[in-house]
Amino acid sequence: MVAPAVVEMPTEVKTGPPKLSDVRASMRYLGPDHFIAWHGNVQIVLSKVAPTMPAMAEIADQLEKLGAQSRSGTGCLLIIRSDVSPPSEEVRQFIRIKLERSSMLAAAQVVLGTGFRGAAMRSMLSLLQIAIRPKFAMRIFGDVRSGSDWLSQVLQERKTNAPPPEALKRTVQELVDQVF
């Protein structure tokens, strides 16, 4: 007698749009490599690849809509993995121009990854930050918790309608767990 074969399917297959448990958070854009969500006056962007011009246009458009809705200024939390390439010069110029005119008060960039690759990507983003010279507060972090805490603190100090820090961290972590 032959025993039936058991075939295990990979558990890492991520299908469908990410689900958010906090009713104050909403998905705004689902692309093949970029995801945008809002939580209060914070735009959360997850990128699996370097930003393209169409992706940056969508990110800027969504940020403009969030600014019009919130009216108290916005924050942005960008999450990438350390293996993502830096943006092209064309995209950097677009970012510089669009962010100068945005409602953004603060931006946190989170580079997921440890070791040399993670440190190198965070250093490269720091150099880009110096070149862009944003008019708003901007910092780079190695984990979701630190980036969320800092962004929440800055937005609360500026009396905006920022989401509670713990709620923002939960939402961002949910997205990271589902997207990456």
C-alpha positions as CSV (number, residue, x, y, z in Angstrom):
1,M,0.0,0.0,0.0
2,V,1.3,3.4,-0.9
3,A,0.8,6.3,1.5
4,P,-0.7,9.5,0.0
5,A,1.8,12.2,-0.6
6,V,1.6,15.4,1.3
7,V,2.6,18.4,-0.6
8,E,3.2,21.6,1.3
9,M,2.6,24.9,-0.4
10,P,4.7,27.9,0.4
11,T,3.2,30.0,3.1
12,E,4.9,33.2,1.9
13,V,2.7,33.7,-1.1
14,K,1.2,37.2,-0.7
15,T,-2.0,37.6,-2.6
16,G,-4.6,40.4,-2.7
17,P,-4.4,43.8,-1.2
18,P,-3.0,44.3,2.3
19,K,-5.7,44.4,5.0
20,L,-5.7,47.1,7.7
21,S,-7.3,46.4,11.1
22,D,-7.5,50.1,12.2
23,V,-10.6,51.7,10.7
24,R,-8.8,55.1,10.7
25,A,-6.3,53.7,8.1
26,S,-7.1,53.2,4.4
27,M,-5.4,51.8,1.3
28,R,-5.1,54.4,-1.4
29,Y,-3.0,52.8,-4.1
30,L,-2.0,49.2,-4.9
31,G,0.6,48.9,-7.6
32,P,2.7,45.9,-8.5
33,D,5.7,47.4,-6.5
34,H,4.4,50.4,-4.6
35,F,1.7,50.6,-1.9
36,I,0.2,53.8,-0.4
37,A,-2.0,53.9,2.7
38,W,-3.2,56.8,4.8
39,H,-3.5,56.8,8.6
40,G,-4.7,60.2,9.9
41,N,-2.5,62.8,8.3
42,V,0.3,60.3,7.6
43,Q,0.9,58.8,4.1
44,I,2.6,55.4,4.4
45,V,4.5,54.3,1.3
46,L,6.0,50.8,0.8
47,S,8.2,50.3,-2.2
48,K,9.6,47.0,-3.4
49,V,11.7,48.6,-6.1
50,A,13.2,52.0,-6.8
51,P,10.6,54.7,-7.5
52,T,9.7,55.2,-11.1
53,M,8.2,58.5,-12.5
54,P,4.7,57.1,-12.6
55,A,5.0,55.8,-9.0
56,M,6.3,59.1,-7.8
57,A,3.5,61.0,-9.6
58,E,1.0,58.8,-7.8
59,I,2.8,59.3,-4.4
60,A,2.8,63.1,-5.0
61,D,-0.9,63.1,-6.1
62,Q,-2.0,61.1,-3.1
63,L,0.0,63.4,-0.8
64,E,-1.6,66.4,-2.3
65,K,-5.1,64.9,-1.7
66,L,-4.1,64.0,1.9
67,G,-3.0,67.6,2.5
68,A,-6.3,69.0,1.2
69,Q,-8.2,66.6,3.4
70,S,-6.1,67.1,6.6
71,R,-5.5,70.8,6.4
72,S,-3.0,70.7,9.2
73,G,0.0,69.4,7.3
74,T,1.0,65.9,6.6
75,G,3.7,63.4,7.4
76,C,5.1,60.6,5.2
77,L,6.6,57.3,6.2
78,L,8.5,55.5,3.4
79,I,9.5,51.9,3.9
80,I,11.9,50.1,1.6
81,R,14.2,47.1,1.9
82,S,17.9,47.5,1.8
83,D,18.1,45.8,-1.6
84,V,16.1,48.5,-3.4
85,S,18.1,50.6,-5.8
86,P,18.3,54.4,-5.3
87,P,16.1,56.6,-7.4
88,S,17.3,57.8,-10.8
89,E,18.4,61.4,-11.2
90,E,15.1,62.2,-13.0
91,V,13.1,60.9,-10.1
92,R,15.3,62.8,-7.6
93,Q,14.6,66.0,-9.4
94,F,10.9,65.3,-9.4
95,I,11.0,64.5,-5.7
96,R,12.8,67.8,-5.0
97,I,10.3,69.9,-6.9
98,K,7.1,68.1,-5.7
99,L,8.1,67.9,-2.0
100,E,9.0,71.6,-1.9
101,R,5.4,72.4,-2.8
102,S,3.8,69.8,-0.6
103,S,2.0,70.0,2.7
104,M,4.6,67.8,4.3
105,L,5.8,68.7,7.7
106,A,8.0,65.6,8.4
107,A,9.1,62.5,6.6
108,A,10.6,59.3,8.0
109,Q,12.4,56.9,5.7
110,V,12.8,53.3,7.0
111,V,15.3,51.0,5.4
112,L,14.6,47.4,6.4
113,G,17.8,45.4,6.5
114,T,20.8,44.9,8.7
115,G,24.5,44.7,8.1
116,F,26.5,46.4,5.5
117,R,23.7,46.6,2.9
118,G,21.3,48.3,5.3
119,A,23.9,50.7,6.6
120,A,25.0,51.6,3.0
121,M,21.4,52.3,1.9
122,R,20.8,54.5,4.9
123,S,24.0,56.4,4.3
124,M,23.1,56.9,0.6
125,L,19.6,58.2,1.6
126,S,21.3,60.6,4.0
127,L,23.4,62.0,1.2
128,L,20.3,62.4,-1.0
129,Q,18.6,64.1,1.8
130,I,21.4,66.7,2.0
131,A,21.2,67.2,-1.8
132,I,17.4,67.7,-1.8
133,R,17.5,70.0,1.3
134,P,13.9,69.6,2.2
135,K,12.0,72.4,4.0
136,F,10.5,69.9,6.4
137,A,12.0,67.6,9.0
138,M,13.4,64.3,7.6
139,R,15.2,61.4,9.2
140,I,16.3,57.9,8.2
141,F,15.7,54.8,10.4
142,G,16.5,51.1,10.4
143,D,13.2,49.9,11.9
144,V,9.5,50.7,11.8
145,R,9.1,51.4,15.5
146,S,11.8,54.2,15.5
147,G,10.6,55.8,12.4
148,S,6.9,55.8,13.5
149,D,7.8,57.1,17.0
150,W,9.8,60.0,15.6
151,L,7.2,60.9,12.9
152,S,4.3,60.8,15.5
153,Q,6.3,63.0,17.9
154,V,7.1,65.6,15.3
155,L,3.5,65.8,14.0
156,Q,2.1,66.0,17.5
157,E,4.5,68.8,18.4
158,R,3.1,70.7,15.4
159,K,-0.5,70.2,16.6
160,T,-1.6,68.2,13.6
161,N,-4.3,65.5,13.5
162,A,-1.6,62.8,13.7
163,P,-2.7,59.2,14.5
164,P,-1.7,58.0,18.0
165,P,1.9,56.6,17.9
166,E,0.9,53.0,18.9
167,A,-1.8,52.9,16.3
168,L,0.5,54.2,13.6
169,K,3.2,51.6,14.5
170,R,0.6,48.8,14.3
171,T,-0.7,49.9,10.9
172,V,2.8,50.2,9.5
173,Q,3.9,46.9,10.9
174,E,0.7,45.2,9.5
175,L,1.6,46.6,6.0
176,V,5.2,45.6,6.2
177,D,4.3,42.0,7.3
178,Q,1.8,41.7,4.4
179,V,3.8,43.4,1.6
180,F,7.4,42.3,2.3
